Structure formats: structure tokens, C-alpha cells
Amino acid sequence: MIFLLFAVAIAAAFFVGSLILLRLGQQLGLRHRKRNGAEGTAGLATVEGAIFGLMGLLLAFTISGALQRFDDRRQLVIQEATAATTAYDRLTLFGGDDARKLQGILKGYVQARVDLYRMPHDFLLLQRAEDFSDRQEAVLLDLKTRLWDAAVGACPQPNYRPACALSLPALNSLFEVARLRAGAAEKHPPQIIFFMLFGLGLGCSLLAGFGMAGSAGRSWIHMVIFAGTLAVALYIVTDMEYPRLGLIRIESFDHFLADAYEQMLPVPVGNMRDQ
């Protein structure tokens, strides 16, 4: 909720500021024409075109980058589900109670991963970052340590060496994807990009209002659509950078990891008590 209010407030502030600068630019344009006449605006179109072109280029690259990061986060969910399934299957190579014990810990780890992203989490306004449950992350760390230690502890047995050669890299890949997902949640453009986008958008509003001074009247429809379009674009870019907090979300892809958990065979109760 904090993030949604923050994003909407930024977009609303931009919308209001854009309307004000459009009107201010129009007044400045009228004064300029009264002092210098219609010929006084000659050559200004080149400057305006360059600034509007820079605004369009910056907006296009920012949206493209946000879409790429959004897609990368969805792809990482699928990669983690695949890594979990692979690790679970390879743990069967240990055989007997050791395999069931390791698979039981792995299943608990995957369930904890699913729960981590399903839990409500906050938005740290000053750090511009998502704040996941510290308690759940501690549970995950404990399960990860138990799983790795149990797998490594079984490796000295001669008959388990082939199993270790395949299982340990699979577990390492699973933990690596989890770290990549954590990193992706904090991967955003430098804040200066958003400041540039915000400031340049307001500057374009001023120039657009200045250019509108050439008409006999003022069209509020054009002003509102211009300001609204830029405000919506700014909101969408911000929202896509935090796809678990805003309106544009990636929860629809979380079912891949949940499906991987459901496909894991249940561990006998007796073995679960021994863990």
C-alpha cells in the first residue's frame, strides 16, 4: 500500500505540475510574441524538437529496460522451479532413508520459498526497495544450511559419490537462482534516471505550452491529454520496477514453483520426525 500511494502521488504531482507549466508556458509564449512578433519564434522549433526527441528517447529506453527486467524476474521464477525439480530428482540417487530425508528438507525449503513471495511485504521508501519477511528469510537460511550439510555429510560414503557428483551441483544451482531472484528484486535504474524523466517531462510541458501560444485560444483537452499521457507513462515505468507491490504484478508466474512443490512426492511421516 505504501508503494502504491507513493507511485500514485508521484504521477499525480507530475500531472498537476505539467498542467501548471503548460499554462505558464502559454503565458510566456504570448508575452514573447507581443514583444517580438511572430518572427521572434523563428528557429525555436529546432530546440523544441531536440528536447522532445531526447524526452522520447529517454522514455523509450526506460520503458524498454523496465519491461526487460520485468520479464527477467518472471524467467527466474521458472528457472527456480526447474532447478528445484532437478535437485529433487537427483536426490533420489542417494537411495533409502538418506534420499527421503534430503528430499524432505528440500521440499520444506521449496515450500518456504513459495511462502516468502506469497507473504505481504513492505516498501522501504528511503531505500526504494522491497522489504521481505526477515523471519521467513531466517527460516530459509536454516533449511538451506541443513539441506547442504546433510548432502555433504552423506558424500564420504563410497556408494554415494556418484550421487554427490550430480546432486551437489543441482543444489548449488537451486541456491544460486534464489540469490539471483533476490538480486533482481533490487535491480533498478539509478535514481537520477527517474529525476531526469520527471524533470525533462516538466520541461517539455513548459515548451509545449510555449508553442501553444501561437493559437488564438487554449485547448484544455490537449493540455490534459498531454499531461495525462506523460503521467501515466511515468507511473507505468515506476510500477513495473516493483512487480510485487503495484498494479502490474508477476504473481501469475509463481504457480510454476508451487507446481514443482506439489509434484514432489510426500515424505513418510516417520522420516519427517527423524529430521
Rosetta blueprint (number, residue, H / E / L):
1 M L
2 I H
3 F H
4 L H
5 L H
6 F H
7 A H
8 V H
9 A H
10 I H
11 A H
12 A H
13 A H
14 F H
15 F H
16 V H
17 G H
18 S H
19 L H
20 I H
21 L H
22 L H
23 R H
24 L H
25 G H
26 Q H
27 Q H
28 L H
29 G H
30 L H
31 R H
32 H H
33 R H
34 K H
35 R H
36 N H
37 G L
38 A H
39 E H
40 G H
41 T H
42 A L
43 G L
44 L H
45 A H
46 T H
47 V H
48 E H
49 G H
50 A H
51 I H
52 F H
53 G H
54 L H
55 M H
56 G H
57 L H
58 L H
59 L H
60 A H
61 F H
62 T H
63 I H
64 S H
65 G H
66 A H
67 L H
68 Q H
69 R H
70 F H
71 D H
72 D H
73 R H
74 R H
75 Q H
76 L H
77 V H
78 I H
79 Q H
80 E H
81 A H
82 T H
83 A H
84 A H
85 T H
86 T H
87 A H
88 Y H
89 D H
90 R H
91 L H
92 T H
93 L H
94 F H
95 G L
96 G H
97 D H
98 D H
99 A H
100 R H
101 K H
102 L H
103 Q H
104 G H
105 I H
106 L H
107 K H
108 G H
109 Y H
110 V H
111 Q H
112 A H
113 R H
114 V H
115 D H
116 L H
117 Y H
118 R H
119 M L
120 P L
121 H L
122 D E
123 F E
124 L E
125 L L
126 L L
127 Q L
128 R L
129 A E
130 E E
131 D E
132 F L
133 S L
134 D H
135 R H
136 Q H
137 E H
138 A H
139 V H
140 L H
141 L H
142 D H
143 L H
144 K H
145 T H
146 R H
147 L H
148 W H
149 D H
150 A H
151 A H
152 V H
153 G H
154 A H
155 C L
156 P L
157 Q L
158 P H
159 N H
160 Y H
161 R H
162 P H
163 A H
164 C H
165 A H
166 L H
167 S H
168 L H
169 P H
170 A H
171 L H
172 N H
173 S H
174 L H
175 F H
176 E H
177 V H
178 A H
179 R H
180 L H
181 R H
182 A H
183 G H
184 A H
185 A H
186 E L
187 K L
188 H L
189 P L
190 P L
191 Q H
192 I H
193 I H
194 F H
195 F H
196 M H
197 L H
198 F H
199 G H
200 L H
201 G H
202 L H
203 G H
204 C H
205 S H
206 L H
207 L H
208 A H
209 G H
210 F H
211 G H
212 M H
213 A L
214 G L
215 S L
216 A L
217 G L
218 R L
219 S L
220 W H
221 I H
222 H H
223 M H
224 V H
225 I H
226 F H
227 A H
228 G H
229 T H
230 L H
231 A H
232 V H
233 A H
234 L H
235 Y H
236 I H
237 V H
238 T H
239 D H
240 M H
241 E H
242 Y L
243 P L
244 R L
245 L L
246 G L
247 L L
248 I L
249 R L
250 I L
251 E H
252 S H
253 F H
254 D L
255 H H
256 F H
257 L H
258 A H
259 D H
260 A H
261 Y H
262 E H
263 Q H
264 M L
265 L L
266 P L
267 V L
268 P L
269 V H
270 G H
271 N H
272 M H
273 R H
274 D H
275 Q L
